[in-house]
Amino acid sequence: MLLLVVSTAQAAPGVDPPIGRQLFDQARAAYDAGRYREAAEVFQRLYALQPLPALLFNEAQAWRRDFELTGQRDSARRAFELYRRYLAAPHVNEQDRREATEHLAALSSLFVEQAATPPPRRRTGLWVGVGVGVGAAVALAVGLGVGLGVRGDAPAPSLVARW
C-alpha cells in the first residue's frame, strides 16, 4: 500500500507542481512494476523537495518490498529506519500508524533472529588435522623407504623363505 500524497505535494510551497507530480508518478510506476529500489530512490528525492511523512512511509514500503524480493539486508535496514522516522512524525493517522508498526515489528524480529543465531562454525580444525596426519604419514613412508631401501652394495632381500 502506498499513501497518496500528490495533492499535498502539489500544494506545498517550494515544490513545482509538475515536478512533484512527475516524480510521484515515476515512483508509483516503478513500485507497481516491481522496481522497488528505483521507487524508493525517487520517493527519497521527492521527500527532499517536500518532507511529508507519507513520503517516508512510501519509501519505507519500497525498501521493504525490495528486501522481500532480493533478501538484501541493507534494504531491510533502510525500511526499518524509515518506518521509525515515519512513526515519530506528527499527525500520522491511526490506520497507517498500525501498519507501519506491524512492518517495523516484523523487521525488528528479523534483525533479532539474525543477531541471536551465531554464524556457522567453520571446521578448519578438522581439515588441518587431516592435512597434518597425511603429511606425517607421507614423511614416515618416505623415511622408511629411504632407511630400509636397498643399498647398491647390499644384496636384494629374498622373498623365498629359507628354513
N, CA, C and O of each residue as an XYZ file, in Angstrom:
652
protein
N       0.843     -1.177      0.000
C       0.000      0.000      0.000
C       0.884      1.235      0.000
O       1.818      1.333      0.797
N       0.600      2.167     -0.879
C       1.274      3.453     -0.907
C       0.282      4.520     -0.492
O      -0.908      4.430     -0.795
N       0.778      5.524      0.201
C      -0.084      6.628      0.588
C      -0.093      7.654     -0.529
O       0.954      8.003     -1.075
N      -1.249      8.122     -0.854
C      -1.382      9.097     -1.932
C      -1.092     10.488     -1.384
O      -1.797     10.976     -0.500
N      -0.054     11.119     -1.914
C       0.347     12.433     -1.417
C       0.462     13.455     -2.542
O       1.015     14.535     -2.338
N      -0.042     13.134     -3.703
C       0.129     14.009     -4.863
C      -0.482     15.369     -4.620
O       0.157     16.386     -4.890
N      -1.703     15.415     -4.117
C      -2.352     16.716     -3.941
C      -1.608     17.554     -2.919
O      -1.506     18.770     -3.082
N      -1.086     16.937     -1.872
C      -0.339     17.674     -0.865
C       0.964     18.184     -1.447
O       1.357     19.324     -1.201
N       1.645     17.329     -2.231
C       2.921     17.744     -2.818
C       2.708     18.882     -3.806
O       3.560     19.764     -3.923
N       1.591     18.876     -4.513
C       1.339     19.928     -5.483
C       1.072     21.260     -4.790
O       1.436     22.318     -5.304
N       0.441     21.205     -3.635
C       0.080     22.442     -2.953
C       1.200     22.960     -2.059
O       1.130     24.088     -1.571
N       2.211     22.164     -1.843
C       3.276     22.557     -0.923
C       4.109     23.685     -1.514
O       4.447     23.657     -2.698
N       4.444     24.690     -0.681
C       5.280     25.780     -1.184
C       6.689     25.275     -1.479
O       7.205     24.415     -0.765
N       7.304     25.801     -2.517
C       8.676     25.426     -2.851
C       8.778     24.246     -3.786
O       9.871     23.931     -4.259
N       7.676     23.586     -4.066
C       7.699     22.439     -4.969
C       6.936     22.808     -6.230
O       5.764     23.181     -6.179
N       7.605     22.699     -7.334
C       6.969     22.947     -8.625
C       5.942     21.833     -8.848
O       6.331     20.668     -8.929
N       4.638     22.147     -8.949
C       3.616     21.099     -9.054
C       3.876     20.063    -10.146
O       3.717     18.870     -9.884
N       4.266     20.458    -11.351
C       4.514     19.428    -12.356
C       5.683     18.505    -11.980
O       5.653     17.309    -12.271
N       6.709     19.067    -11.332
C       7.857     18.244    -10.912
C       7.427     17.258     -9.834
O       7.748     16.072     -9.909
N       6.702     17.747     -8.831
C       6.225     16.876     -7.764
C       5.336     15.767     -8.300
O       5.475     14.607     -7.911
N       4.437     16.119     -9.180
C       3.526     15.138     -9.783
C       4.302     14.136    -10.629
O       4.039     12.934    -10.581
N       5.263     14.641    -11.406
C       6.059     13.765    -12.274
C       6.877     12.783    -11.440
O       6.944     11.598    -11.767
N       7.497     13.263    -10.372
C       8.287     12.372     -9.518
C       7.408     11.326     -8.837
O       7.765     10.150     -8.762
N       6.248     11.776     -8.339
C       5.356     10.811     -7.694
C       4.885      9.763     -8.692
O       4.867      8.575     -8.369
N       4.506     10.170     -9.887
C       4.065      9.216    -10.912
C       5.190      8.256    -11.287
O       4.954      7.068    -11.504
N       6.410      8.777    -11.362
C       7.566      7.939    -11.679
C       7.797      6.909    -10.570
O       8.040      5.735    -10.848
N       7.720      7.349     -9.327
C       7.915      6.429     -8.195
C       6.814      5.377     -8.153
O       7.081      4.196     -7.932
N       5.597      5.807     -8.363
C       4.469      4.866     -8.314
C       4.557      3.849     -9.452
O       4.271      2.669     -9.248
N       4.948      4.294    -10.649
C       5.093      3.370    -11.784
C       6.198      2.342    -11.501
O       6.039      1.157    -11.793
N       7.303      2.801    -10.936
C       8.392      1.877    -10.602
C       7.925      0.883     -9.541
O       8.226     -0.307     -9.633
N       7.195      1.360     -8.539
C       6.692      0.490     -7.470
C       5.730     -0.552     -8.043
O       5.836     -1.739     -7.732
N       4.797     -0.107     -8.873
C       3.815     -1.018     -9.465
C       4.464     -2.037    -10.393
O       3.937     -3.134    -10.580
N       5.613     -1.677    -10.979
C       6.329     -2.596    -11.879
C       7.281     -3.517    -11.124
O       7.943     -4.358    -11.732
N       7.354     -3.363     -9.806
C       8.239     -4.226     -9.014
C       9.680     -3.749     -8.972
O      10.567     -4.493     -8.551
N       9.923     -2.527     -9.399
C      11.268     -1.936     -9.323
C      11.319     -1.102     -8.038
O      11.316      0.128     -8.070
N      11.365     -1.810     -6.915
C      11.197     -1.172     -5.618
C      12.372     -0.268     -5.241
O      12.174      0.795     -4.653
N      13.575     -0.684     -5.574
C      14.752      0.144     -5.261
C      14.653      1.488     -5.998
O      14.905      2.543     -5.416
N      14.290      1.435     -7.254
C      14.125      2.664     -8.037
C      13.025      3.534     -7.433
O      13.184      4.748     -7.311
N      11.915      2.911     -7.058
C      10.802      3.659     -6.452
C      11.250      4.329     -5.157
O      10.922      5.490     -4.909
N      11.995      3.605     -4.340
C      12.467      4.164     -3.067
C      13.356      5.380     -3.304
O      13.243      6.388     -2.607
N      14.229      5.277     -4.282
C      15.128      6.394     -4.570
C      14.360      7.626     -5.061
O      14.722      8.756     -4.731
N      13.311      7.411     -5.841
C      12.516      8.546     -6.320
C      11.711      9.147     -5.158
O      11.594     10.368     -5.053
N      11.159      8.295     -4.290
C      10.453      8.818     -3.114
C      11.412      9.622     -2.230
O      11.014     10.621     -1.631
N      12.646      9.196     -2.151
C      13.637      9.919     -1.359
C      13.888     11.310     -1.965
O      13.971     12.299     -1.236
N      14.006     11.382     -3.272
C      14.186     12.674     -3.944
C      12.976     13.577     -3.713
O      13.114     14.775     -3.464
N      11.800     12.981     -3.800
C      10.572     13.754     -3.591
C      10.492     14.256     -2.149
O      10.060     15.384     -1.909
N      10.901     13.432     -1.196
C      10.901     13.842      0.214
C      11.886     14.993      0.442
O      11.633     15.880      1.258
N      13.009     14.974     -0.283
C      13.981     16.071     -0.164
C      13.367     17.390     -0.635
O      13.712     18.454     -0.122
N      12.463     17.321     -1.606
C      11.786     18.522     -2.084
C      10.718     18.991     -1.104
O      10.567     20.187     -0.854
N       9.985     18.036     -0.557
C       8.907     18.358      0.371
C       8.819     17.263      1.434
O       8.311     16.177      1.154
N       9.298     17.526      2.630
C       9.353     16.489      3.670
C       7.981     16.172      4.292
O       7.636     16.647      5.374
N       7.235     15.368      3.574
C       5.924     14.924      4.071
C       6.069     13.524      4.661
O       6.730     12.676      4.061
N       5.467     13.262      5.823
C       5.582     11.932      6.441
C       5.110     10.800      5.522
O       5.668      9.704      5.565
N       4.107     11.045      4.708
C       3.608      9.993      3.819
C       4.690      9.528      2.847
O       4.704      8.365      2.443
N       5.591     10.424      2.473
C       6.684     10.037      1.569
C       7.690      9.140      2.283
O       8.287      8.260      1.664
N       7.880      9.359      3.583
C       8.719      8.439      4.367
C       8.100      7.043      4.362
O       8.793      6.042      4.184
N       6.784      6.997      4.561
C       6.088      5.712      4.565
C       6.237      5.030      3.208
O       6.527      3.835      3.140
N       6.040      5.785      2.128
C       6.138      5.197      0.787
C       7.551      4.678      0.513
O       7.725      3.596     -0.048
N       8.542      5.448      0.908
C       9.924      4.998      0.703
C      10.203      3.739      1.533
O      10.855      2.807      1.061
N       9.707      3.723      2.765
C       9.885      2.539      3.616
C       9.229      1.312      2.984
O       9.804      0.223      2.979
N       8.027      1.498      2.455
C       7.341      0.394      1.792
C       8.163     -0.149      0.626
O       8.278     -1.361      0.443
N       8.731      0.764     -0.157
C       9.513      0.339     -1.324
C      10.768     -0.418     -0.890
O      11.109     -1.440     -1.485
N      11.459      0.076      0.145
C      12.651     -0.637      0.616
C      12.276     -2.005      1.204
O      12.993     -2.986      1.006
N      11.153     -2.064      1.924
C      10.726     -3.351      2.496
C      10.405     -4.353      1.393
O      10.794     -5.518      1.476
N       9.707     -3.909      0.379
C       9.378     -4.804     -0.739
C      10.648     -5.227     -1.483
O      10.747     -6.367     -1.937
N      11.615     -4.321     -1.608
C      12.898     -4.679     -2.228
C      13.586     -5.770     -1.413
O      14.154     -6.707     -1.974
N      13.532     -5.644     -0.088
C      14.112     -6.683      0.774
C      13.401     -8.012      0.576
O      14.049     -9.054      0.482
N      12.079     -7.984      0.512
C      11.324     -9.219      0.308
C      11.669     -9.869     -1.031
O      11.675    -11.094     -1.149
N      11.953     -9.046     -2.030
C      12.274     -9.552     -3.360
C      13.714    -10.044     -3.464
O      13.972    -11.091     -4.057
N      14.655     -9.291     -2.888
C      16.079     -9.596     -3.079
C      16.754    -10.216     -1.868
O      17.784    -10.876     -2.006
N      16.190    -10.015     -0.688
C      16.818    -10.522      0.527
C      17.995     -9.680      0.993
O      18.730    -10.099      1.888
N      18.192     -8.509      0.413
C      19.320     -7.656      0.799
C      19.011     -6.973      2.125
O      18.028     -6.244      2.261
N      19.883     -7.233      3.100
C      19.673     -6.699      4.444
C      19.724     -5.178      4.474
O      19.073     -4.555      5.312
N      20.489     -4.576      3.573
C      20.567     -3.121      3.532
C      19.183     -2.517      3.263
O      18.827     -1.487      3.836
N      18.419     -3.158      2.400
C      17.060     -2.674      2.115
C      16.185     -2.781      3.356
O      15.394     -1.881      3.638
N      16.320     -3.869      4.092
C      15.541     -4.046      5.323
C      15.922     -2.996      6.358
O      15.052     -2.453      7.039
N      17.209     -2.708      6.480
C      17.651     -1.688      7.439
C      17.096     -0.315      7.076
O      16.655      0.438      7.943
N      17.123     -0.005      5.793
C      16.581      1.293      5.367
C      15.089      1.378      5.668
O      14.614      2.392      6.180
N      14.357      0.327      5.355
C      12.918      0.314      5.636
C      12.677      0.484      7.133
O      11.812      1.259      7.540
N      13.435     -0.234      7.944
C      13.297     -0.160      9.393
C      13.469      1.279      9.876
O      12.647      1.787     10.639
N      14.535      1.926      9.430
C      14.808      3.296      9.860
C      13.713      4.261      9.377
O      13.310      5.160     10.114
N      13.243      4.076      8.157
C      12.201      4.978      7.633
C      10.868      4.788      8.344
O      10.152      5.762      8.576
N      10.522      3.550      8.695
C       9.299      3.334      9.475
C       9.416      4.033     10.834
O       8.452      4.624     11.318
N      10.596      3.961     11.439
C      10.803      4.633     12.735
C      10.623      6.146     12.590
O       9.968      6.784     13.415
N      11.208      6.708     11.539
C      11.063      8.151     11.311
C       9.607      8.516     11.041
O       9.120      9.545     11.511
N       8.915      7.668     10.282
C       7.508      7.925      9.974
C       6.671      7.917     11.260
O       5.827      8.790     11.465
N       6.912      6.935     12.110
C       6.136      6.841     13.343
C       6.440      7.992     14.302
O       5.601      8.329     15.137
N       7.610      8.596     14.200
C       7.961      9.734     15.050
C       7.373     11.050     14.527
O       7.359     12.057     15.234
N       6.895     11.028     13.295
C       6.340     12.245     12.697
C       4.981     12.570     13.316
O       4.238     11.665     13.695
N       4.657     13.859     13.418
C       3.332     14.234     13.946
C       2.243     14.027     12.896
O       2.516     13.979     11.697
N       1.044     13.911     13.358
C      -0.150     13.864     12.506
C      -0.182     12.655     11.569
O      -0.538     12.785     10.397
N       0.185     11.495     12.078
C       0.091     10.260     11.300
C      -1.237      9.617     11.674
O      -1.533      9.440     12.856
N      -2.046      9.263     10.660
C      -3.348      8.689     11.009
C      -3.176      7.289     11.606
O      -2.181      6.605     11.362
N      -4.161      6.895     12.382
C      -4.039      5.691     13.206
C      -3.889      4.411     12.382
O      -3.108      3.536     12.758
N      -4.602      4.282     11.291
C      -4.501      3.071     10.467
C      -3.100      2.935      9.875
O      -2.521      1.849      9.885
N      -2.564      4.026      9.365
C      -1.211      3.992      8.802
C      -0.182      3.739      9.895
O       0.813      3.052      9.666
N      -0.416      4.291     11.081
C       0.473      4.058     12.216
C       0.508      2.566     12.569
O       1.575      2.009     12.827
N      -0.664      1.928     12.579
C      -0.721      0.492     12.885
C       0.046     -0.322     11.852
O       0.808     -1.224     12.199
N      -0.162      0.007     10.577
C       0.523     -0.738      9.520
C       2.038     -0.564      9.617
O       2.788     -1.533      9.495
N       2.480      0.663      9.834
C       3.919      0.921      9.965
C       4.486      0.204     11.189
O       5.598     -0.323     11.141
N       3.735      0.184     12.271
C       4.176     -0.502     13.488
C       4.311     -2.000     13.245
O       5.264     -2.618     13.720
N       3.373     -2.590     12.514
C       3.450     -4.027     12.199
C       4.684     -4.331     11.348
O       5.394     -5.303     11.609
N       4.940     -3.511     10.340
C       6.117     -3.728      9.492
C       7.404     -3.531     10.290
O       8.372     -4.270     10.108
N       7.412     -2.546     11.162
C       8.585     -2.282     11.994
C       8.853     -3.470     12.911
O      10.004     -3.873     13.084
N       7.800     -4.031     13.499
C       7.968     -5.189     14.383
C       8.491     -6.399     13.613
O       9.351     -7.127     14.109
N       7.977     -6.614     12.407
C       8.441     -7.744     11.601
C       9.911     -7.588     11.239
O      10.678     -8.547     11.321
N      10.301     -6.395     10.844
C      11.708     -6.161     10.512
C      12.585     -6.259     11.754
O      13.702     -6.774     11.694
N      12.085     -5.770     12.859
C      12.839     -5.826     14.109
C      13.095     -7.273     14.517
O      14.205     -7.619     14.920
N      12.068     -8.118     14.414
C      12.251     -9.529     14.784
C      13.229    -10.208     13.837
O      13.939    -11.128     14.244
N      13.279     -9.777     12.593
C      14.239    -10.326     11.645
C      15.660    -10.042     12.114
O      16.513    -10.930     12.091
N      15.916     -8.807     12.541
C      17.257     -8.454     12.997
C      17.597     -9.154     14.306
O      18.744     -9.549     14.515
N      16.609     -9.314     15.193
C      16.850    -10.006     16.458
C      17.176    -11.472     16.195
O      18.106    -12.008     16.797
N      16.426    -12.137     15.305
C      16.682    -13.544     14.990
C      18.069    -13.722     14.387
O      18.789    -14.653     14.746
N      18.442    -12.839     13.478
C      19.739    -12.973     12.826
C      20.869    -12.679     13.795
O      21.938    -13.281     13.691
N      20.656    -11.760     14.742
C      21.700    -11.457     15.717
C      21.829    -12.589     16.732
O      22.929    -12.861     17.213
N      20.714    -13.257     17.067
C      20.744    -14.329     18.056
C      21.319    -15.617     17.487
O      21.832    -16.445     18.239
N      21.245    -15.798     16.193
C      21.762    -17.008     15.565
C      23.249    -16.826     15.300
O      23.645    -15.985     14.493
N      24.080    -17.627     15.989
C      25.517    -17.476     15.752
C      25.874    -17.952     14.355
O      25.202    -18.820     13.799
N      26.919    -17.393     13.795
C      27.327    -17.845     12.459
C      27.784    -19.303     12.526
O      28.284    -19.746     13.560
N      27.617    -20.041     11.447
C      28.019    -21.445     11.470
C      29.520    -21.568     11.717
O      30.318    -20.783     11.205
N      29.881    -22.570     12.510
C      31.291    -22.793     12.813
C      31.986    -23.385     11.617
O      31.465    -24.273     10.941
N      33.149    -22.887     11.374
C      33.948    -23.439     10.286
C      34.724    -24.616     10.838
O      35.235    -24.559     11.956
N      34.812    -25.652     10.083
C      35.509    -26.861     10.522
C      36.934    -26.899      9.975
O      37.361    -27.888      9.378
N      37.645    -25.825     10.187
C      39.019    -25.773      9.694
C      39.919    -26.679     10.520
O      40.878    -27.237      9.986
N      39.637    -26.839     11.801
C      40.468    -27.696     12.658
C      40.509    -29.129     12.155
O      41.559    -29.770     12.194
N      39.396    -29.627     11.691
C      39.332    -30.982     11.164
C      40.239    -31.124      9.950
O      41.002    -32.085      9.849
N      40.156    -30.168      9.030
C      40.960    -30.265      7.815
C      42.433    -30.044      8.086
O      43.276    -30.639      7.414
N      42.761    -29.215      9.040
C      44.166    -29.040      9.418
C      44.691    -30.352      9.997
O      45.803    -30.767      9.672
N      43.915    -30.999     10.840
C      44.315    -32.282     11.425
C      44.507    -33.356     10.364
O      45.471    -34.120     10.414
N      43.593    -33.414      9.406
C      43.713    -34.388      8.321
C      44.966    -34.104      7.502
O      45.706    -35.024      7.155
N      45.202    -32.838      7.195
C      46.383    -32.466      6.411
C      47.671    -32.812      7.125
O      48.599    -33.340      6.512
N      47.740    -32.520      8.421
C      48.943    -32.842      9.200
C      49.128    -34.349      9.269
O      50.250    -34.840      9.143
N      48.053    -35.082      9.465
C      48.139    -36.553      9.527
C      48.634    -37.147      8.221
O      49.500    -38.022      8.223
N      48.093    -36.680      7.108
C      48.513    -37.178      5.792
C      49.976    -36.818      5.547
O      50.745    -37.642      5.051
N      50.360    -35.595      5.891
C      51.753    -35.166      5.722
C      52.701    -36.026      6.544
O      53.766    -36.411      6.061
N      52.327    -36.329      7.778
C      53.173    -37.167      8.635
C      53.278    -38.576      8.077
O      54.355    -39.172      8.108
N      52.191    -39.114      7.572
C      52.212    -40.464      7.001
C      53.115    -40.514      5.771
O      53.863    -41.475      5.591
N      53.052    -39.492      4.929
C      53.908    -39.448      3.739
C      55.372    -39.333      4.155
O      56.227    -40.023      3.600
N      55.668    -38.471      5.124
C      57.046    -38.312      5.591
C      57.571    -39.614      6.185
O      58.723    -39.979      5.945
N      56.751    -40.315      6.952
C      57.154    -41.594      7.537
C      57.417    -42.620      6.448
O      58.400    -43.359      6.506
N      56.540    -42.664      5.460
C      56.710    -43.635      4.373
C      57.984    -43.342      3.588
O      58.721    -44.263      3.234
N      58.243    -42.085      3.320
C      59.461    -41.729      2.594
C      60.688    -42.068      3.448
O      61.665    -42.623      2.945
N      60.633    -41.735      4.721
C      61.749    -42.031      5.619
C      62.021    -43.520      5.717
O      63.174    -43.948      5.669
N      60.981    -44.304      5.851
C      61.149    -45.755      5.916
C      61.659    -46.301      4.590
O      62.502    -47.198      4.561
N      61.153    -45.766      3.517
C      61.607    -46.215      2.200
C      63.082    -45.939      2.010
O      63.809    -46.781      1.483
N      63.524    -44.791      2.425
C      64.938    -44.446      2.289
C      65.769    -45.257      3.266
O      66.825    -45.774      2.900
N      65.313    -45.374      4.493
C      66.066    -46.084      5.525
C      66.119    -47.576      5.300
O      67.143    -48.209      5.559
N      65.063    -48.130      4.835
C      65.013    -49.578      4.635
C      65.248    -49.957      3.186
O      65.218    -51.135      2.831
N      65.478    -48.973      2.366
C      65.668    -49.224      0.943
C      66.904    -50.056      0.675
O      67.771    -50.212      1.534
N      66.966    -50.573     -0.509
C      68.080    -51.418     -0.919
C      69.265    -50.525     -1.241
O      69.154    -49.563     -2.001
N      70.390    -50.862     -0.654
C      71.605    -50.139     -0.962
C      72.254    -50.793     -2.164
O      72.059    -51.978     -2.436
N      73.023    -50.002     -2.871
C      73.682    -50.526     -4.064
C      74.670    -51.643     -3.761
O      74.883    -52.497     -4.621
N      75.287    -51.682     -2.576
C      76.282    -52.695     -2.251
C      75.704    -53.878     -1.501
O      76.398    -54.878     -1.315
N      74.476    -53.801     -1.072
C      73.860    -54.913     -0.339
C      73.023    -55.749     -1.280
O      72.420    -55.214     -2.211
N      72.974    -57.059     -1.057
C      72.151    -57.907     -1.900
C      70.675    -57.653     -1.639
O      70.278    -57.286     -0.533
N      69.887    -57.851     -2.653
C      68.427    -57.671     -2.528
C      67.880    -58.748     -1.634
O      68.314    -59.898     -1.705
N      66.939    -58.397     -0.797
C      66.344    -59.418      0.076
C      65.590    -60.448     -0.742
O      64.990    -60.130     -1.769
N      65.628    -61.668     -0.282
C      64.951    -62.762     -0.971
C      63.541    -62.873     -0.440
O      63.300    -62.726      0.758
N      62.621    -63.130     -1.330
C      61.245    -63.289     -0.928
C      60.916    -64.740     -0.649
O      59.810    -65.062     -0.215
N      61.870    -65.612     -0.897
C      61.658    -67.039     -0.658
C      62.151    -67.342      0.744
O      63.267    -66.993      1.130
N      61.285    -68.002      1.486
C      61.670    -68.365      2.855
C      62.682    -69.472      2.843
O      62.508    -70.456      2.124
N      63.732    -69.345      3.611
C      64.761    -70.383      3.736
C      64.730    -70.940      5.155
O      64.832    -70.192      6.127
N      64.594    -72.193      5.258
C      64.496    -72.819      6.567
C      65.725    -73.515      6.887
O      65.837    -74.110      7.958
